[in-house]
Amino acid sequence: MAGGAPIVGVSGSELGRRQWAIAFSLVSTLFFTWGFAYGLLDVLNKHFQVIFGITKTQSTLLQLAYFGAYLVFSPFAGLFMRRYGYKKGIHLGLSLYTIGAAFYWPCAKYEVYGGFVACTFVIGCGLSALEVAANSYITVLGSPKYAAARLNFSQGWQGVASFSGPLIASRWFFTGKNATSLDTVQYVYLAVACLGITLNVLFYFTYLPEITEEKLAEEMRGVGIMSDAEPFHKQYRTIFGFIAQFCYVGAQVAVASFVVNYLTEGEFGLNKTDSQASNMFSYCQITFTVGRFVGVVLLNFIDPAALLTFYAICCTVFCIGTATATGVAGIACLYCLFFFESICYPVIFTLGTKNLGVHTKKGSALIVMGVAGGAWYPSAQGALADRTSTHHSYLVPMTGFIVMLVYAAGIVITQGNRDGFRISNVDEIQKKRASIVSAGSGKGDLPGANLPSAVETAERTSKEKDSANLPIAEQLDSRNSSTSLG
């Protein structure tokens, strides 16, 4: 690794079944941590409006701090993990997560809104490190064909945690004397801090195989996939993936941030109490979670870019319906919107980090930085809600879904021009390997006949690097002076 001694590791395909299962299960537990924190964050918006007497726009400072942390800290997390590996990155993230949650206690005791904002920023820094580590690790933990399905399954546990938050809030934040106090907030976040400590200890005593970028690149080049030979600033799928993720996450967060307000405004025939609205919000999150597990099944068979294109169209349509329909029709559109949001984040992540090889952790950090879109979309929606109504403010997140649609459709068109249009999911590495085997006994003019030479070149270059025993960054520079790590 650049800046330190190389980390000895493996590729995901080299792990035994038992090693794979333990690593996958353990890392998947991390998704529960930020799902729970995120689920609580959305209902705290409404609670703090009552406690501190602030406007909807002011209450979105929590979102600004939480998601702004991703923009600030994700690059550092990516660099940290390139040098020290995934496991130490997870320890860093859990430590910051625990510290931020623990300091909610004095903020609640002394009723300091600015303190809540600062603690939320620290929690966001911790979660950004966990997301860079966990999302990236799950993506490369096996065949690229099922990367989107794996990540959707792991992120499904985030959905389970996200609806637990509103359920707790409906019982402990919005009823009786708790509706006008912060007593229960401090106890809930003390439990969150204890969860962070427990997970940190668990990871410390558990072996986690280190999947390195060099091993991933070696596996790719072994079948003639050389996409990481380009410098990072030319990895356009990743760069545009950041833009799509930024706009999508902003839209998703904006949709969730004002659900309680949306359901409690009687102007449009809804007129629910805060407790009822918090319960209904938890049902929205359950719908989201069900959609994510449904997506796991679909992504085993359907090309991720094609499925994301369809889901993006549905998100756009139902977001318009949420903003314009009234009564039960508006609620129905809201539930449908949550369902079709379900697969979007993990699929954008896997599309944006696909076949990055030596750029994997840097690309993962960039895509996770896209989560920062959640920092400003809610503020824009809150400003419109204060001027008009929460109902009509749902036109703001629609713009984010349109950007996601353009990204997904663009990948479908690019794939179609290169390999022909397809709906079914394909393992490109297996396909390339089969092509090499087929071409090995054929004539030089057969398709794919040039691939064995690419493989031999990659293997020869790899042996030269090993004998030189140079740091990885220098090895890459010596291989091709025009290629850099971006």
Sequence and secondary structure as in RCSB ss.txt:
>XXXX:A:sequence
MAGGAPIVGVSGSELGRRQWAIAFSLVSTLFFTWGFAYGLLDVLNKHFQVIFGITKTQSTLLQLAYFGAYLVFSP
FAGLFMRRYGYKKGIHLGLSLYTIGAAFYWPCAKYEVYGGFVACTFVIGCGLSALEVAANSYITVLGSPKYAAAR
LNFSQGWQGVASFSGPLIASRWFFTGKNATSLDTVQYVYLAVACLGITLNVLFYFTYLPEITEEKLAEEMRGVGI
MSDAEPFHKQYRTIFGFIAQFCYVGAQVAVASFVVNYLTEGEFGLNKTDSQASNMFSYCQITFTVGRFVGVVLLN
FIDPAALLTFYAICCTVFCIGTATATGVAGIACLYCLFFFESICYPVIFTLGTKNLGVHTKKGSALIVMGVAGGA
WYPSAQGALADRTSTHHSYLVPMTGFIVMLVYAAGIVITQGNRDGFRISNVDEIQKKRASIVSAGSGKGDLPGAN
LPSAVETAERTSKEKDSANLPIAEQLDSRNSSTSLG
>XXXX:A:secstr
 TTS     B GGGS HHHHHHHHHHHHTHHHHHHHHHHHHHHHHHHHHHHH   HHHHTHHHHHHHHHHHHHHH
HHHHHHHHH HHHHHHHHHHHHHHHHHTHHHHHHHT HHHHHHHHHHHHHHHHHHHHHHHHHHHHSS GGGHHHH
HHHHHHHHHHHHHHHHHHHHHHTSSGGGGG  HHHHHHHHHHHHHHHHHHHHHHTS    B HHHHHHHHHTTT 
 GGGS GGG HHHHHHHHHHHHHHHHHHHHHHTHHHHHH GGGT    HHHHHHHHHHHHHHHHHHHHHHHHHHT
TB HHHHHHHHHHHHHHHHHHHHH  HHHHHHHHHHHHHHHTTHHHHHHHHHTTT GGGHHHHHHHHHHGGGGGG
THHHHHHHHHHHS HHHHTHHHHHHHHHHHHHHHHHHHHHHHHH    B   HHHHHHHHHHHHHTS TTSTTTT
HHHHHHHHHHHHHHHHHHT  HHHHHHHH TT    
